[in-house]
Amino acid sequence: MAKELPAPLYETRNGKAYVGDALELLAALPDSSVDLVMTSPPFALQRQKEYGNHNQEQYVDWLLGFTVGIKRVLKETGSFVLDLGGAYQKGRPVRSLYNYRVLLRLCDEQGWQLAEEFFWYNPAKLPSPIEWVNKRKIRAKDAVNTVWWLSKSDFPKADISQVRQPYSDRMKRLLADSKGFYSPKKRPSGHDISGRFGEDKGGAIPSNLLEIANTESNSQYLRFCKIAECEPHPARFPPKLPEFFIKFLTEPGDVVLDLFTGSNTTGAAAEALGWKWIAFEIEQRYLAASAFRFLPETKEDSPKDIYARLCQSLDEHIGVSGGTASTTSVLQTGMEHHKRSVSFMTAAQRLLCRAGHRRRPSRGMGPRHPAGRD
Ligand SMILES: C[S@@+](CC[C@H](N)C(=O)[O-])C[C@H]1O[C@@H](n2cnc3c(N)ncnc32)[C@H](O)[C@@H]1O
C-alpha cells in the first residue's frame, strides 16, 4: 500500500490530479481529510466499454474494495455520492440489480447511511440496448442513473438552499400576487401551508430527480481534444451534476475527491467554485486530456503539445525514459503563453516550487511527495 502520493500529473491553484489505481492512492490520503467523494466508477455493463468493466457478479465486490478506503478518508460530516448507470443482464431483457446490491451492501456491511437516493435523468440519452428498445421495441429508453448519496453520520453537512432551482412559471405568478392566488390553509394531508409559502426565497427547493442533459458539444475540453487529436473520455459527467452536489454538500474551502476521475469534470467543477479537489485516474491519457479543462482559452496549438508531454510523462513514471522532471511543470509551461492566466500561473508556479523541494529519486516512479493536500 502506498504510504505517500506520487507527484501529481498536473496541479492547479486548488487541486491535484494523480495517475494510478485509486485503491493504492486512497491508502496515501490521511484519515478524515475529505469532505465529499463524488464519483462515477466504470459501470457493470455487459458491452465492454473502452475503459473496461468488471462482470456484474464480480463488480459489487470490486467496488466495495474501494469504499472501505473512502469511508476512512471521509470526514464524519462528509458525503459520498456514487453515480451508477443501470444495466441489463447478458442477453436478457431483464435488469441487473447490481446498483441496488451495491447500495444494500454498502449500508448493511460497511455501515453507510443512505442520506437520500437521487436519480439523474438525462433526456439526451440515446435509446439502448438496441435489441430491446430499438429493434424489438419491448423496453423503454433507459435515461436515468441512480445516484446514491451516502454518509457516515445521520447529519452530513448539507444546505439545500445553495442549489435552489429557478421557480416555475406558476410559482412566479404566485409570488407576484400570492394573496390573489390562494389563502393560507391546512391541506387535507395535514400540511399547514402558511402565508410564508408566498415568500420569494430566490428559487425552488430541488427534488431528488435531477434533469441534466448530457449534451456537451462545444466545450473547451472537446475543442482542445480535437486540436490535440485525442479521443475525449467516452463517459463524462455533465458539469452540472458534480456542481450540484458540491454546492449542496460542501462549503468553500472544502476538499472534493473523485477517485475515478476520467476527464476530471468533478475537479473542474470544484476549481470553478474555488473549492479544493483531488483526482485519481488509472488511465494516464484520460488524465492528460483532462488538463484541457483548466487551461485558459487559446487559439494556439499548445493543447497538442501539453497533451503529448503529459502522456509522455507516463514513461517517466514507469521509468522508461528515466526522467524525473516534474510532470507538474508541463501544465504550467503550457500556460506560460497565456497572459490572461497570470494569477493561475503564479499559483501553479508556487505549487510547483514546493513540489520541487520535496522531490527525491525513487525507483523509476518519478518524484513523490506527501499527501496531496496543502
Ligand atoms: C465512468 S468513468 C468517469 C468519468 C468522469 N466522471 C468524467 O466526468 O469524465 C470511470 C473512470 O474510472 C477509471 N478507473 C477504472 N478503474 C480505476 C481504478 N482502479 N483507479 C482509478 N481509476 C479507475 C476509468 O479509467 C474511467 O476513466
The ligand as an ORCA input file, in Angstrom:
! r2SCAN-3c Opt
* xyz 0 1
  C     -17.232      6.441    -15.738
  S     -15.585      6.970    -15.908
  C     -15.598      8.501    -15.024
  C     -15.900      9.690    -15.892
  C     -15.892     11.002    -15.140
  N     -16.999     11.099    -14.199
  C     -15.923     12.192    -16.083
  O     -16.759     13.074    -15.935
  O     -15.094     12.214    -17.007
  C     -14.693      5.908    -14.831
  C     -13.192      6.093    -14.868
  O     -12.598      5.275    -13.855
  C     -11.308      4.915    -14.304
  N     -10.846      3.772    -13.485
  C     -11.176      2.471    -13.605
  N     -10.579      1.735    -12.650
  C      -9.850      2.598    -11.904
  C      -9.009      2.448    -10.754
  N      -8.796      1.258    -10.196
  N      -8.427      3.552    -10.248
  C      -8.617      4.780    -10.807
  N      -9.407      4.980    -11.895
  C     -10.017      3.902    -12.428
  C     -11.513      4.607    -15.773
  O     -10.297      4.667    -16.494
  C     -12.518      5.685    -16.179
  O     -11.873      6.797    -16.759
*
